[in-house]
Amino acid sequence: MPLAFESVSHGQIAFGFFNIDTDMLLLEHYFFFAPEFCKCISELAKTENPATFESSLGCYDIRERENIGDLMGAIHGIRYTGFIGDVYRRFPFPKLPEAFKQDPEGYKNRGAIEEIIKRYGARTRIHFTAHNNRGNVQMQEYEFTRRWFFELVRYVWQGGYPKWRDGIRPEYVLRMKEDIEANKSGFFSGIIF
């Protein structure tokens, strides 16, 4: 489930996985796949001491709230609106509470998720900029302190809430952590997993 994270630019914002059967993340109204997010983090970690690191993430942008959908309504099976509603129609919330775990093979459903999101969102790219000296990270209009950005990274490492099923992490998450631990950029000094 997405959680509230503190941003410098917009106060509390939503970030995270929104369905256990997909590897897609949301950042307020932007939707992108976790492997691309992790790859961007890895690239930052592998770049030697950049004053500023710039990259971008392919994503879908859904501006209308009704087109995003009602996450809690979809989870409870009472209101299937917008993109999230259509995802939950296809991949419903599990009946058993113990089955509520993030699927490390969610990438296998990417085709189905992309088919759904194309009806609601515009394909675009968002800028990703890390300022090593200041420590802040910007993802398009959203800016985070280093501390809060570390929380986003840790969230993905843990598999969000409810965590990865059986404690198994996807390869792209393991690779991200290895690159962060090598920390050639210096940006990730002090992160604790």
N, C-alpha and C positions, 0 to 999 in steps of 0.2 A: 504494500500500500504506500502511496506517496505520503511523505511527511512534510511538516512545515520546517523550513530552514530560513535563517536570518540572512537577508541581503543588505548591502550598503545602500543600494539604489531604490528598492521597493518594499522594504520591511520584510515581513514574513511572506515567503513564496512556497508553492508546492513543488516538490521534486520527488521522482521515484518511479518504481514499477507500479502499474495499476492493475495488472492481471497476471496471475502466476504462470499462465501458459504462453506468455510472450516475453521476449527479451527487450521490449520497447520501454523506454523511459519517457516521462513527461517532465517538462520544466515550464510550469504555468500553461501556456498555450502552444508550446513547441513540443513535438513528439519526435524522438530519434531512438535509434537502436543502440543498446548498451555496448556492443562490440566497437562501434565507431567512437563512442564516448571514451572507452578504455584505450583505444588506439591513440586518441588525441592526448590522453594523460601520459601514455607511454612515450610518445614523441617529445612531450615537454620534459619528462624525466631523463630522456637520452640526449637532449641538447645541452652541450656543455656551457654552463654559466651564462645563459642568455640574460641580457638586461630586460629584454621584452621578447616573449615568444608569441607568435601568431599562427593560428591555424583556423580551420572551419569545420563545421559538422553539417552533413546533409540531414535535413529534417523535414517534417510537415508542420505547417503553421495553421492552427485552427483558432480563429479570433472570436467567433460567436460562441457564447457559453452553451447555448442549446445544442450547437453542433459538436461541442466537446462531449456533453452528456452528463449524466448524474451517476457518479461512481457509487455512492452509498445505495441509491435506488437499484442499480444493477446488481450490486453484491447481494442485496436482500431479495432480488428477484421480483421487485414490485414496480420498477420504472426503468424501461430500456429506451433511453433517448440518445441520440447522437452517436458519435463514434464509439464511445465507451459502452453504450448500450448494445450496439451491434457486436462488439467484441465479446461481451458477456452472454449474448444470445448464442454465439458460436462456441465460446469457452466459458461455461457457467462456473460460478463459485462452487467449490466442493461441498458436498453434503456433510462430510465428516470434518470436524474442526482440525483433527490431526493431519488431514490431507492438505491443509492450507500452508503450503511451502512453495517457494519460488522454484520453478522447473529449470534445472541447468541446461536442459535441451530445448528451451523456449525458442531458440533460433530456428528450429525445424518448422515453426508455424509462421515464419516471416512472410511467406507468399500470401497466406490467408489474411494476415494483418495488413499488408500493403494493399491488397485488393479492397479491404474495407476502408482504410484511411483515405484512399484516393477519392472517395465519394465526399469527403468532408474537408480535407486540408489541401493547401497549396504546397507543392514541393519547393523547397528553398534551401539556402545554406545560412547558418548563423556563425558569426565571428566568435572565435575563442582567443582571448588574449590574456597572457599571464605576465604581470609586471614583477620581476624578481626582486627588485629593490624595495618597492612598496609592499609587495606580497599579495596584492589583490588580483583577482581573476574576473574577467568579464566574459559572459556568454551572451552575446548580442546586447540587449539593454539591461541585463541583470548583472550586478557586480557583487562579488563576495570578498570578504577578508580571507586571508590565507587559512585562518582557523576554521571558518565556516565552509570554505571550499574543501578542506580536509574531511569535513563531515560528509559532504556529498560523495567523496571518493570512498570513505569507509562504509557508507550506506550500500554502495554497489558491491564492495568487497564482501559484505555480510549477506548480500541477497535481500537487502531492504528489510522490511517487516513483512513477512514472517521468517526470513532467512532462507538460505538454499536448502532444498530438499536433500535429506541424508548427509548434509554437510559437504556435498559435492559441488565444487565451483567449476564453471566453464573455463575452458583453456584461455580465453581472452582475458578473464579476470585474473587468473594465475600469472599470466604474462605481464599484465599491468603491475601487479604487486612486485614481481621480480625487477622490473624496470625502475619502479619507485625506490626499492631498496638499494639498487645500484646508485641512484640519485646523482647522476653526472651533472644535472642542472643546478643542484643546490636548493632548488625550490622546495623540495619535500623534506627538508631538515626538520625534525621534530614530529613528524607524523607517526602515530602509533596505531597499529592494526589490532 
